[in-house]
Amino acid sequence: AVVSTQSTGIADCPLLQEQTAIQNSNCPPELLREQANCSAAELFPELMRERQRLLRERCENAAWKKGTAMEKFYLNKVGSKGILWCPIYKGASSSTIFHFCPLYYGQSVCESNPSATIFRKPDFKGSRAPKDTPTLLIVRHPFERLFSAYRDKIQAPRSKTVFIRSAMEEASFIYRLIPPETLQKREQLQQSALVAAKKQMQEHPVERGQYVYVEGSDNPYLNPISATFEEFIRAILMGAMDNEHWKQVGRYCAPCSEYYDYILKVENYQCEFPQFLKTLGSTESLLNRINLEKRINVNKGRSATDRTDFYEYYALLPDNLLDAIYQWYKADCDLFDYNCEKTICEIREWRRAHLS
């Protein structure tokens, strides 16, 4: 079911006092509050208990009350007891892997942008963890996580990734409107587009987060290559392109049936991650090796607080799609206390201010 598709007016979206913040900061107030909310170290345990309490309370009405986590890494050298971590992809997973990497691998491996594959070996299987091993979950605002996944994996995927073919076959080939005169040769255009797209990405790679066009081509499936943001959204909402990079946390890590001692938020990562390590009893040598300023797998050219592109992309979606995204991620929004209704409100207000 989808909530009302009517555009929210100012009376329904009380942001009058925050309009200056929205227009001047280029950052949703919801995210600004998280970034400014760095609790004192002595309050960190209390913050974790409050998130656990809220999670238990909201799990009573959650869509996914059962199940098991689809993936967990047991990292026995983190802290005095090790850690059992369910990674949320596009939720600071690459940065966290980078920070844990020096405990197990040499500098050459860790500096080459390590992926989750370095911890997908038998020694790191979650089933090896003792029962009293502390558990970790790092979450992110669902709308921001979805947008980051699109920019990183779909919009201009690297030539070695499998995402480009999936995005074209399951999104743009289905949802892209093409000229009526090309309908009879649609399959031929699609097959030639796959070949041309692969060649384009191999010979002319671009930074992630950019649309890619094949100059001089009249093939509608090559302009742009891969799926647009709207095509991508429509595909995943219809059940296609199921992938851990945008799968709901409630499904991937089963937080309503598995206990997590530590629930961190990406929006406050630079504050909460070192507090988490200190609480575990991590050594000073590990803490000194962690460079929190180094963020891995981040869209190039985007600062930590600039959210102009966030608004620009979401504001182009029709209201019924915005509301459908909310329904898709509603459980995650509720379980981890993200005000996604307000985020939709802010997107519509930004659209009113900039695109009307």
Disulfide bonds with the S-S distance in Angstrom:
Cys13-Cys345 1.60
Cys38-Cys271 1.82
Cys59-Cys256 2.06
Cys86-Cys253 1.87
Cys101-Cys110 2.05
Cys333-Cys340 2.03
